[in-house]
Amino acid sequence: MTRVALPTPAFPPRAPEGAGNLRGTESFPDAAHHELANSQLRRNIGKATHTIREKRLQVTGELPDWEQLRDAGSAIKTDVMNRLPELLEQFEAAVVARGGVVHWATDAVEANAIVTRLVRETGSDEVIKVKSMATQEIGLNEHLESEGILAYETDLAELIVQLGHDTPSHILVPAIHRNRSEIREIFLNEMRDVDPNLDDDPVNLAAAARKFLRHKFMTTPVAISGTNFGVAETGTLGVVESEGNGRMCLTMPQTLITVMGIEKVVPTYADLEVFLQLLPRSSTGERMNPYTSMWTGVTPDDGPQNFHLVLLDNGRSASLADGIGREALNCIRCSACLNVCPVYERTGGHAYGSTYPGPIGAVLTPQLAGMHGSHDPNSSLPFASSLCGACFDACPVKIDIPSLLVELRHQKVQQAAFGAEAAAMRAASIAMSSAGKFTAAQKAAGLGRLMAGKKGKISALPPPLSGWTDARDIPSPPKQTFRQWWNSDEGRREIDDARKEAGE
């Protein structure tokens, strides 16, 4: 019998570097330092997240079975991840059977090329878009522009970001870092034919945006959308939104191209009942979304007559292959974790350097794009958290984000080369290996009092230990160790006094 040597299975690829928006240019601590200096941003975000939190607590408190709904959502998403390949095949067959065309994209580069080709085949050099995090993730707008195709965002917040030559800072409210005075300035500077006397009344700002977009809705033959859910059973896709602009994009053009992350599939139409209760309450603090649009393939003489679905991987298979990290794929993009996160509230979304900010972004971005060494900005994201657990409490599908962050920290340390941090941990291990070594280390630590001086705090350590004091002071080591105090006359007296008070 001839022996056959089987190779070790290859780990699925992460999202490629240099394509899309899953990697910032600087580490989270450096980026956060810049953002913290922007007091207006902190006020804008603090006010908005506080308002959303209050609304969410009110509408979730109305449901006696809210926790059961969370359990159901979590169970459905876990089931999806356990049998994702078969559900995707079922979904593809259902879409094709109803007149759609399905394209599979391994990564951002392939997805951008597919969408560009489909737009060019229509002969149009313009597209309108309904809010889509997947297209932001792959950098589709920038790619289309490089190919001579203009993409117009129709969601009001996305339009503000686009006209302001900015990037989103929130999953649900991309322009959460802007106040209405800033939005007025953006419209006056960037919007064609805007009334020069435009004020910052929200009603008038919305009217200006509506007038700007109306012509595009009526004349642009191609639309690009994302999707909140795709139903494997029927081939149905759905988008939830608050303005109605998405519905215009989904119904008026002749060609509709939808870019969908492969994790967005759900098994049956009945599963939507759970998520259409969880999502609006967790995201905007509403009982239901003002606009819920669903479409299934192509219907003759009604809506787009050409429908293309691009199923995007871009690192999702790699995340799925991680037995612990795969839980991040359960995310339904509600942004509840951002709105309760004390770190996000103070730094905003731009500090994360990714399409996905906040606690879920600190997990999802390294899962999709990887952490390539200590100098990779993504390697700092798992540490962008206090691990307070508020995100877990708020998540409608019960993703244990704190545990995932700890696991990613573990993975980062495993991948890191031997450095100052590893040396410090090794030294601590040696010091704690015997009573004698530990006692000697305690005595040596007393030298830290010289660095602390009269103020009793160490404010600056030299490199490579400077990271310990960049954002906090270290208390001066005590004059006595606990053992020394215990064996001293003072210690004995205090112990005797305590025993007397306890009646011993």
Disulfide bonds with the S-S distance in Angstrom:
none
